[in-house]
Structure formats: C-alpha cells, structure tokens
Amino acid sequence: MIQGKQEASKAQFMLAYCQFYCKDYVQSADSFQTFYLTFSRDPHKEEALYKQGEALYLASPDERLDAQITQEAVSALAAYQDQYPAGTYIEQAAQYHSVLNEKLGRKAFRNARLYNTLAHYQAAVVALYN
C-alpha cells in the first residue's frame, strides 16, 4: 500500500523494530536487512545493519543446536564492522562477534570430541580445523 512512497522507509524500519521488541528476532533481522538493502540512502542505514546482527545474535541458539543462525549473525556483525569501522555501535558489535565466535569454537570442539569418542579420529581432526 505504501510501497514507493516517502513513508515506506519509515514503515519498514518501524516494522523491523516491532518484530525486534516482540522478540521475533529472525523475522526482525530479515526486515532490517530488507530496509538496509532497499533504502541505501536513509540515515538509519547504519543502525539497520547493526540491528540485523544484534537480532541474529539474540536468535542464536545454544551451541548444541544448528549453527546456521549463529553463522549468519557473525556475517552480519562482520559486515557492520567492515562498513562502519568508526560506527556508533562498533564496540557492542565487536563484543557480540567475539561471543558468537566463542560459541562456534565450543561447537567445533564438541563435534570433535564426539568423533573422537566414536573412534572417528580423522573426522575429529577435520572438525577441529574447521
């Protein structure tokens, strides 16, 4: 209904925040990404990229579960750090990035330990290097 109008960017940004505050983090991250990609000249572009990473960080499941969202969060936060090295949210983004990398490291170690327990030693070595 408002696509192509001036209010479209504001509506997309508010939608993303509504989803974020309703704790629908995956959908919120998608909405922030849509905003970031669609409204490239908007002054909220930096905030949208950061909030995408933060939403995925908050949606990141325990290390024993699938790591896809965690990897997406790492990518989004790395993109923010690359795009805005002196950005408003750079310290928090770096902290989230570090926490997520530690989580992925623990997951890799758990996988390697499982392979070792199952006597799949070569797979254990590969899991540790990945």
C-alpha positions in Angstrom: 0.0 0.0 0.0 2.8 2.5 0.8 5.4 0.9 -1.5 7.2 3.7 -3.5 6.0 6.5 -1.2 8.1 8.5 1.3 6.6 6.7 4.3 7.8 3.3 3.0 11.3 3.6 4.6 9.8 4.7 7.9 7.2 1.9 7.9 9.8 -0.8 7.1 12.1 0.5 9.8 9.2 0.5 12.4 8.1 -2.9 11.3 11.6 -4.3 11.9 11.7 -2.7 15.4 8.2 -4.0 16.2 9.3 -7.5 15.4 12.5 -7.0 17.4 10.6 -5.9 20.5 8.1 -8.7 20.1 11.2 -11.0 20.2 10.7 -12.3 16.7 14.4 -11.9 16.1 14.8 -13.9 12.9 11.9 -12.0 11.2 13.3 -8.8 12.6 16.7 -9.4 11.2 15.2 -10.1 7.8 13.2 -6.8 8.0 16.3 -4.9 9.0 18.2 -6.4 6.1 15.4 -5.5 3.7 15.5 -2.0 5.0 19.3 -1.8 4.6 19.3 -3.1 1.1 16.2 -1.2 -0.1 16.8 2.2 1.4 20.5 2.7 0.9 20.4 6.5 1.3 18.4 6.6 4.5 20.2 8.0 7.6 19.1 4.9 9.6 21.1 2.6 7.3 23.9 2.0 9.8 21.5 1.3 12.6 19.6 -1.2 10.5 22.7 -3.2 9.6 23.8 -3.3 13.3 20.3 -4.3 14.5 20.2 -7.1 11.9 23.3 -8.5 13.5 22.0 -7.9 17.0 18.7 -9.6 16.2 20.5 -12.7 14.9 22.8 -12.6 17.9 19.8 -12.8 20.2 18.2 -15.5 18.0 21.4 -17.6 18.1 20.5 -21.0 19.7 22.6 -23.0 22.1 25.9 -24.3 20.8 24.5 -27.9 20.8 21.9 -26.9 18.1 22.2 -25.9 14.5 24.7 -23.1 14.0 23.2 -21.6 10.8 21.7 -18.5 12.6 24.9 -18.1 14.6 27.0 -18.0 11.4 24.5 -15.5 9.8 24.9 -13.3 12.9 28.7 -13.5 12.6 28.5 -12.5 9.0 26.1 -9.6 9.7 28.2 -8.3 12.5 31.4 -8.6 10.4 29.6 -6.7 7.6 28.8 -3.9 10.1 32.3 -3.8 11.4 33.7 -3.6 7.8 31.2 -1.0 6.6 31.4 1.3 9.7 34.8 0.9 11.4 34.1 4.0 13.5 30.4 3.4 13.8 28.1 4.2 16.7 27.7 0.6 17.7 31.2 -0.8 16.9 32.1 -1.8 20.4 28.9 -3.7 21.0 29.2 -5.3 17.6 32.7 -6.4 18.4 31.6 -7.9 21.7 28.7 -9.8 20.1 31.1 -11.0 17.3 33.5 -12.3 19.9 30.8 -14.2 21.9 29.5 -15.8 18.7 32.9 -16.9 17.6 33.5 -18.5 21.0 30.2 -20.3 20.7 31.2 -21.6 17.3 34.5 -22.7 18.7 32.8 -24.6 21.5 30.6 -26.3 19.0 33.5 -27.4 16.9 35.2 -28.8 19.9 32.1 -30.7 21.0 31.8 -32.2 17.5 35.5 -33.2 17.5 35.1 -34.8 20.9 32.1 -36.8 19.7 34.0 -38.0 16.7 36.9 -39.0 19.0 34.5 -40.9 21.2 33.1 -42.7 18.2 36.7 -43.6 17.2 36.5 -41.5 14.0 39.9 -39.9 14.6 40.4 -38.4 11.2 36.9 -36.7 11.4 37.8 -35.4 14.8 40.9 -33.7 13.4 39.0 -32.2 10.5 36.3 -30.9 12.9 38.9 -29.2 15.0 40.5 -27.5 12.0 37.1 -26.3 10.7 
